[in-house]
């Protein structure tokens, strides 16, 4: 999308640079200048250090500055992330990977005790994920070590100094160009093959998809203020025609596609999860189904893997393990499909959600959802989600595109063990811009609803536990705002009674956090503070008019019917007992420990019938989808969604 200074839906500090086409006769003369810094001289200023670093590295290694800038944008959007590693151990604006160091610096404690299938009809599966040995790490996860050899710079400097990091990236691109037998040309069109190899992909389709994204950035241009406050600009080159024939000489493999369900705009391979019987009448690792004929696909659930690509692909092929539909690789955006959309994967920890969703894992081997994700991964994921949305008529909003951390526990006892990925550092604002459905203001300033919408880069709430339990995390942009019991940052945090413990600012504690795109009913206002109904109580967050963290919205809400003091909240929308046919055990409709008191309001995401997918045997002859007459509303209850019976509530439209 195109942003502007007057466009309230654009990300602050970010816009495409679309320039008039350069006359062909003078294009060659201007090529070295394309991608240069803005006109003012900022080389010696704090604001211009990074732009100057690209210029210096370009001159030293004879890589066109625009190519270096575009590659870096696809890796990190030029952000530094305060030196913290990405989910796959990539450092700095060039995302130079040093997985061994990243793993060694992180505590690896298991997060959550969730049963991925989320159905008590079968025993839970809790296999561990082992940290890989150095020898097991592929070359794409050790590019920083190679950059150190090429530049003579220490690995420590490449990790901690953005200027050195850019130099390392330039050295890797130059080495890839020489390896292909290509000259160190000043023309960006001549670097397609080297850019493709920089991705680390070992197949033609993924390398080409990555290179095409880089050249798309070159065509459109970009400008943004980075997470450390530096303005970086790349001028548009709309007439640039890359030499794509170079890729044929790269010696890369062909992906096994074998009927994958992916858009043409991504690279996608088939790594199918097995459907096999084993042991004492047990089977795995998913259930055969007939979706969307048997039941609708309503949700897409975003996860991170907490394991390396190769290790995760080994796990998905184990019939005794759990499953999900797709995995996306961090370094280059490669997608692997494991379970067909018609079948039900075991991924979300809630059987109702599993039966009505598609699960997408995003590669990340750090033990906690506390690190950043590459632009290549975001773009590939967004293309897949747009394709699934079109195919299965799934609305592109935060009530249907859920994080794993938004999935409710199916019963009260499961709430404490539910997973918390992809965590507070997943950039939901940018992700929905890539989906073509940016979050924006949709109502007047006194509307009774709000959409949470902080500026990601400048919104940096304090967290602990990213690398060491109890220790502060590095300062980092976040999608989430902190919630207090009063309009004061010294007031107690909001408590989640379902977790059974006092709230903390630990990176995995969801008690008192609202995330970008989530919508809530306004409960009160006080100066620069807004209160929302959240987990059955008023929850306050800072929302100053000059730097808002939420925008007015319109939509539907529910409130308890007149005469009811409170109503229950459910973790799944199951049918009433009269709906079950003979041979299908009745599933208890048991509320969670949460309630909604009279006068409180919660935003509605969808109206759904009570449904239960009875699939507990290897053979499918006994499988049934039970649909009841009871209706439910999916609501944004706290950080996670929940369900209320339509018979218990009154539906209201907020005044815009």
Secondary structure as GFF3:
##gff-version 3
##sequence-region A 1 656
A	DSSP	beta_strand	14	15	.	.	.	ID=ss1
A	DSSP	alpha_helix	24	30	.	.	.	ID=ss2
A	DSSP	three_ten_helix	31	33	.	.	.	ID=ss3
A	DSSP	three_ten_helix	46	48	.	.	.	ID=ss4
A	DSSP	alpha_helix	49	61	.	.	.	ID=ss5
A	DSSP	alpha_helix	65	76	.	.	.	ID=ss6
A	DSSP	three_ten_helix	81	83	.	.	.	ID=ss7
A	DSSP	beta_strand	90	91	.	.	.	ID=ss8
A	DSSP	beta_strand	96	97	.	.	.	ID=ss9
A	DSSP	alpha_helix	99	104	.	.	.	ID=ss10
A	DSSP	three_ten_helix	134	136	.	.	.	ID=ss11
A	DSSP	three_ten_helix	139	141	.	.	.	ID=ss12
A	DSSP	alpha_helix	143	151	.	.	.	ID=ss13
A	DSSP	alpha_helix	155	160	.	.	.	ID=ss14
A	DSSP	alpha_helix	162	179	.	.	.	ID=ss15
A	DSSP	three_ten_helix	188	191	.	.	.	ID=ss16
A	DSSP	alpha_helix	192	198	.	.	.	ID=ss17
A	DSSP	alpha_helix	204	220	.	.	.	ID=ss18
A	DSSP	beta_strand	222	225	.	.	.	ID=ss19
A	DSSP	beta_strand	231	234	.	.	.	ID=ss20
A	DSSP	three_ten_helix	244	249	.	.	.	ID=ss21
A	DSSP	beta_strand	268	270	.	.	.	ID=ss22
A	DSSP	beta_strand	276	278	.	.	.	ID=ss23
A	DSSP	beta_strand	282	284	.	.	.	ID=ss24
A	DSSP	beta_strand	286	287	.	.	.	ID=ss25
A	DSSP	beta_strand	299	304	.	.	.	ID=ss26
A	DSSP	alpha_helix	309	316	.	.	.	ID=ss27
A	DSSP	beta_strand	326	328	.	.	.	ID=ss28
A	DSSP	beta_strand	335	337	.	.	.	ID=ss29
A	DSSP	beta_strand	344	345	.	.	.	ID=ss30
A	DSSP	alpha_helix	351	355	.	.	.	ID=ss31
A	DSSP	beta_strand	357	362	.	.	.	ID=ss32
A	DSSP	alpha_helix	375	392	.	.	.	ID=ss33
A	DSSP	beta_strand	401	403	.	.	.	ID=ss34
A	DSSP	three_ten_helix	404	406	.	.	.	ID=ss35
A	DSSP	three_ten_helix	412	417	.	.	.	ID=ss36
A	DSSP	alpha_helix	428	434	.	.	.	ID=ss37
A	DSSP	beta_strand	449	452	.	.	.	ID=ss38
A	DSSP	beta_strand	480	482	.	.	.	ID=ss39
A	DSSP	beta_strand	513	515	.	.	.	ID=ss40
A	DSSP	beta_strand	519	526	.	.	.	ID=ss41
A	DSSP	beta_strand	529	534	.	.	.	ID=ss42
A	DSSP	beta_strand	537	542	.	.	.	ID=ss43
A	DSSP	three_ten_helix	545	547	.	.	.	ID=ss44
A	DSSP	beta_strand	550	553	.	.	.	ID=ss45
A	DSSP	beta_strand	556	560	.	.	.	ID=ss46
A	DSSP	beta_strand	566	568	.	.	.	ID=ss47
A	DSSP	three_ten_helix	577	579	.	.	.	ID=ss48
A	DSSP	beta_strand	595	597	.	.	.	ID=ss49
A	DSSP	beta_strand	602	614	.	.	.	ID=ss50
A	DSSP	beta_strand	624	636	.	.	.	ID=ss51
A	DSSP	beta_strand	641	645	.	.	.	ID=ss52
A	DSSP	three_ten_helix	646	648	.	.	.	ID=ss53
A	DSSP	beta_strand	649	653	.	.	.	ID=ss54
###
